[in-house]
Every structure is written in structure tokens, then in C-alpha cells.
Amino acid sequence: MQNITVSLIQTELFWEDIKANLAMLDAKIDTISEKTDVIILPEMFTTGFTMNAGKLAESMNGAAVSWITAKARQKNAHILGSAIIEEDKKYFNRLLLAKPDGEILTYDKKHLFRMAGEHNVFSAGNRHLTVTINGWKLRTFICYDLRFPVWCRNIENRYDAAIFVADWPARRALHWKTLLPARAVENQSYVIGVNRVGKDGNGLTYSGDSSIVDPLGNVLFTQADIPCIHTATLDYDRIREYRETFAAWQDADKDVISFPR
């Protein structure tokens, strides 16, 4: 099995300014000189975490999808992050995963953050997204999903790395930094979390703390408070050897999970 190289983009976001955010992210991605397989952006990378969906929502033919598709082709890499999408007269906090060949895969946020009223504006998804890259199975999640271990459960090693894109406020940073390793340990998988920094239009501050955690819960990378771009190669032997020598996954509960795969 090949190793996989991932690039995390921890950045400030322009509040509710799609054009400015796409231009900023375009420039940041262009600075990645290493060969990378996956580039990960924060949640709602075009707008910041806003409930102003009626004004800002785009279709699947809009600027966000067009840009991320073109950029994935240009960089010959998979690029992912979430944006506000309108479909069938509903709004979704939708993760867009653009492949180098132009294909777009999507995941709609399952757990909507009720403390911000997200559940009153957006419709929840109900299906996982797992994509295979370099033989690795990657499963995507969005922010608040991190708090729900049943939804994140890795039954029979159906994924090798979980990716969480987020706009997770600094005042709950301890939860973020606790739950990322917890999900890694209980699922015997790598966990990657990409969060934004700066302050948004609601006055909330974000500390980033974007991280890479290995299957044993070791934090291989983390960065707080400042924008950064970090590229790292994940070692598949680490996950393979751990699953073979400490095969807790074989004793995991399977009958409590009724969600689609």
C-alpha cells in the first residue's frame, strides 16, 4: 500500500465574501510546491460559518464548485472543504470533494449545530462519503459531527483516515483537541482535523488547532492561532501493524449501527 500525502490549509476567511475567499485560497494552494494527494480546506470555505444561506447559497453549477473542480485539475490533487449549496429548494452545508479528473463527490453535514440555529436553516444529510485515494479509504465529516462517535464509527476498518473540516470556535478548543485523538483511538484510524483561524462576522474567534493524529492517538502535527499550510505524508504501515497487533476492531459492536455505509 502506498503512503498518502495531505496538505492542511488553516486560514482566516473573509466574512460572507465568496469571491475574496476563492481568490485567497487559490493563491494559498499555489504556494504548495510539494506533490500532494489531498488538499483540505475548512468548513464553509467560501463564506465563514454563516446562517445567511438565502443570500449566499450556490447551486452545484456555482462559483465554489467550478473553482474547486478547476483547481483540483490544475494541482492534480483531490481538494475538499464545505460550502453552502442549494438543491431542491433546500440548503445544505455540503462538503465538496473534487478529484483531479473533474469528478465531484459530496457529503452533506449530518449533525447540524443547533446552538447556532443551523438546524433551522439547513437540511441534514444521512449518508457517509468514503473515497479511495492511493488505496487509502478516506471518510469525510464536518465540524459538529466530531461529537457523535456512533456516526463516526469505523466498522470493520471501512476507512483508514477520517477527515473533519471545521469552523470550531476557540472557546471550545479543548473539546476539539480532546475529541480528535479520541476518534483516532476508538476507530484505529488516522484523524485529520482542519479548522479556521481569525474572527468571523459574529465576533467569534477561532484558534485553528488543525491536527493530524495517528491511530494510537499520537498528535503528529498541530498548530494554533496562526494561518498555516502544512503538508505531511501518512505511513500506512503504522495503521496496518497496529490493527494486526492490537486487533480491537474485531471485537467492535456491529449490531448497533443502522446507518447506510
N, C-alpha and C positions, 0 to 999 in steps of 0.2 A: 504493500500500500504506500502511495506517495504521501509525503507531508503536504501541508497546505499553508499558504502564506496569506495573512489577513492584514488589512490596514484599517485602523480605527481613526475616525475624524471627530475629535472633540472640539466643538466650536461654539461661539456666540451665534445667535440668529437675529436677523432683522425682524422686528415685530410686524407681522401681517404684510410682509413685502415679498411676494413671490419672486419678482424679477431680481431684486437685490440678493436674495438668498441663493438663487440659482447661479448668478454671476460669481458670488463669493465662493460657493462650493466648487464651481468649475475651476476657479483659479487654484484652490487648495488641492484638488485632485491632480491638477497638472504638476504640482510640486513633488508628487510621489514618483521617485526615479527608479525604485526597486521594482522588479517583477512581482506582482501581487495577484492573487487569485480572487480575493473578495475585498471590496471596499465598503465600509459600514458607516452610515450617516445616522444622526439622531432621529428621534420621533418628530413628526411634523416638521421636516427639514425645510419646507418652503415658507412656513408661517410662524413657527413657535406654537406652543400649546394653547390654542385659542378655541373658544366655543362659537366663534363668529363664522360658522360654516356657510350660512346663507350667502355671505359676501365673498367668501374665499374658496369655496369648493370648486374643483375642476372635474371634468369628465376624464375618461381613460384616453381621450384624444387631446388632452390639455397640455400645458407647458411642462408640468412636472414629469409626466410620462414620456413626452417627446425628448426632454433633456436627458433623463436618466438612461433611456434607450440609446441615444446617440453617444453618450459618454461611455457607456459600457462597451460599445463597439470600438470607440476610439482607444480606450485603455486596454482592450482585450481582457477585461476583468468583469466579474459579477459585481454589481453595485446595488445596495439596498438601503432603504430607510422608509419612513412612513410619511404620508401626505393626506390631505383632506380630499376625498373623492366623492362625487355624487353619482349615483346609479339607481335607476328605477325609482326616482324621486325620494331616495334615502341618502343620508350622509354616512360615510364610513371613514374611520381612522385606519387607512389601508396601507399596509406595508407593500411596497413595490420592489420586486427583485428583478433587475434587468440582467439578462445573460448576454455574453459577447455576440451571440448570433442574432440578437434582436428580439428574442422571446421575452415576454414579461410574465412573471408569476406573482401571485398576490396572496396576502393573508390579512384578513380583517380582524382587528383587535377584539378579542373575546371578552375581556373584563374591562368594562368602561368605568372610569374613575368618578364615582358618584359624588365625592366631596367637591368636585368642580362642576357637577351637573353634566358630565359628559354623556351619561345615560339618557338624559333628556333631549340631547341633540343628535347623537349618533346611534346607528344601529350596530348591534354586536354581531361578530362573526361566530361560526360554530364548527370550523374545520381547521385542522393543523395544516401547515405547509412544511414539507420536508423536501429538500433539494439535494441531489448528489453532485458533488464537485470534487474532482481528483479522487473519486472513490469514497470520499467522506460524505456522510449523511448529516446535513445541517438542518436544524429546525429553528424557525423564527418565532419570536414573541415580541410584544410591545408593552413596555413600561409596567403598568399595574398587573399584568399577567404574572409578573415575578412573585407576587404574594400568594399565588394559588398553586400549591405543589401537585394537586391531582391533575390539573390541566397540563402541567409541565412534565408529568411522569414519563419516564423513558422505559416503556415496556419492551422487554426482550432486545434491548440495545437497538431500538429503531432509529436512534440518532447518535452521532458521535460528538456533536457540539451544539449547544443551544445559544442562540444569539438574541439578546434583548436590546432593542433600540428604545431610548427613553428621553423624556423631559422630566427628570426626577428632582424635585426641589431640595436645596441644601439642608433645610430644616429636618428632613428625614433621611439624610445621607447615611446615618448609622444603619438604617434598615436596608438600604441598598447594598452597603458594604458587608452586611451580615448575610443577606439572602442570596447573593451571587455565589459565594462559596457553599452555602447550604444546598442550592440546587445542583452544584457540581458533585458534591459528595454523595447525595442521595441518588443521583442518576448515573454516577460513574461516567461522567462525560466532561468534556471541556465546556466552560461557560464564558461567553464574551458579552460584556455589557458596554454599550456606547451611550453616553449621556452628554447633554449640552452644558455649557457654562454661561456666565453672564446673568443679566437681569431681563425679564420679559415685560410686556406692556401692562401686566397686572401687578408689577412690583415684586414678583417672586425672584429669588436668587437661586442660581444653580451652581453646584460645586464640581460638576463633572464626575470625577471618580471613575472614569471609564476604566475597565479592567479586563484582564484575561486570567482565568482561573483554571488550573488543571484538574483532572478527575479526582485527585486526592485532596482538593481544597486549597492547594498552594496558590497564592496570588503571584502570577508570573509578571504581571505589569499592572500598575495603577497610576493615575495622575489626577491630582485635584487642582481645581480653581483656575487653571490657565488653559487657553486653547492649545491643542497639540495634535500632531499626526503621528501615529505610532504603527510601525509595520513589524510583524513578528511571524515566525514560522512555527507551526504547531507540529509536534512529534507524534506520529501515530503509534509508534512502538510503546510510548508511555501509556496510552489508553489500552492497547491490546494486552500488554503484560499485566497491567493492574486488573483487568477483567478476568484474566486467566488465573492469577494467583489469589485473588480475593473476589470470588465469584458470587457476591451478594445478589447480583441481578437475577440469578437463577431462583432465588427464594422470594422475589418480589411478588406482592399481591397483584394478581391479574384480573380477578373476577369483579373488582370494584370499579373498573374502568369501562364506561359505556360510550365514550366519545368516539367519533369517527377517527380513523387512523390518519 
